[in-house]
Amino acid sequence: MWPHSESPLSPRYPNAPCVARFADSGMFSLPIRIYWEDTDAGGVVYHARYVGFLERARTEWMRSLGYGQNALRAEQDLVFAVTSMQIDFRRPARLDDALDVTVALSQCGRASMVFMQTIRRGDELLLTAEVRIAALSAATFRPRGIGGTLHSQLKALEFPLQSETSRNNG
């Protein structure tokens, strides 16, 4: 078990088995290993599992910035909810694959965000996703603005990317 104040993302654990990182491109990446629980009987990843991988990467991205989901809920009355998701499945992942799930914040509004995410096996692109997120009050689940300091930090991290869907339709 990691000490309460530290995690595998901590520089103290550079050789931890699952260390998220920012790539040279500035995009955040979380390594994921595929286990039997992720697959069908043929060893191919079940499509709904990818949504969980994407969520985990966004959560670890926020944590790497110093904002754990539980602390945001308790201290700022703030939670995030997915409002829409466009996923393009390109190739299947299989049992025991080592994948990288990337996160890039492409738009940050006062009460919403848009993320561009990918899942890769080495250099092979398996999935692209555009994920729209709403900021909500944890108490009421009604839309609310993202607080000033957090919003400023997120806005500075905007990494404007054009979605695959936009490129293909443009």
URMO-V244056 format. One record per residue. N is the residue number from 0. RES is the residue in one small letter. BURIAL is I if it has 24 or more other C-alpha atoms within 12 Angstrom, else O. Layout:
BEGIN
N|RES|BURIAL, N|RES|BURIAL
END
This chain:
BEGIN
0|m|O, 1|w|O, 2|p|O, 3|h|O, 4|s|O, 5|e|O, 6|s|I, 7|p|I, 8|l|I, 9|s|O, 10|p|O, 11|r|O, 12|y|O, 13|p|O, 14|n|O, 15|a|O, 16|p|O, 17|c|O, 18|v|I, 19|a|I, 20|r|I, 21|f|I, 22|a|O, 23|d|O, 24|s|O, 25|g|O, 26|m|I, 27|f|I, 28|s|I, 29|l|I, 30|p|I, 31|i|I, 32|r|I, 33|i|I, 34|y|O, 35|w|O, 36|e|O, 37|d|I, 38|t|O, 39|d|O, 40|a|O, 41|g|O, 42|g|O, 43|v|O, 44|v|I, 45|y|I, 46|h|O, 47|a|O, 48|r|I, 49|y|I, 50|v|I, 51|g|O, 52|f|I, 53|l|I, 54|e|I, 55|r|I, 56|a|I, 57|r|I, 58|t|I, 59|e|I, 60|w|I, 61|m|I, 62|r|I, 63|s|I, 64|l|O, 65|g|O, 66|y|I, 67|g|I, 68|q|I, 69|n|O, 70|a|O, 71|l|I, 72|r|O, 73|a|O, 74|e|O, 75|q|I, 76|d|I, 77|l|I, 78|v|I, 79|f|I, 80|a|I, 81|v|O, 82|t|O, 83|s|O, 84|m|I, 85|q|I, 86|i|I, 87|d|I, 88|f|O, 89|r|O, 90|r|O, 91|p|I, 92|a|I, 93|r|I, 94|l|O, 95|d|O, 96|d|I, 97|a|O, 98|l|I, 99|d|I, 100|v|I, 101|t|I, 102|v|I, 103|a|I, 104|l|I, 105|s|I, 106|q|I, 107|c|I, 108|g|I, 109|r|O, 110|a|I, 111|s|I, 112|m|I, 113|v|I, 114|f|I, 115|m|I, 116|q|I, 117|t|I, 118|i|I, 119|r|I, 120|r|I, 121|g|O, 122|d|O, 123|e|O, 124|l|O, 125|l|I, 126|l|I, 127|t|I, 128|a|I, 129|e|I, 130|v|I, 131|r|I, 132|i|I, 133|a|I, 134|a|I, 135|l|I, 136|s|I, 137|a|O, 138|a|O, 139|t|O, 140|f|O, 141|r|O, 142|p|O, 143|r|I, 144|g|I, 145|i|I, 146|g|I, 147|g|O, 148|t|O, 149|l|I, 150|h|I, 151|s|O, 152|q|O, 153|l|I, 154|k|I, 155|a|O, 156|l|I, 157|e|O, 158|f|I, 159|p|O, 160|l|O, 161|q|O, 162|s|I, 163|e|O, 164|t|O, 165|s|O, 166|r|O, 167|n|O, 168|n|O, 169|g|O
END
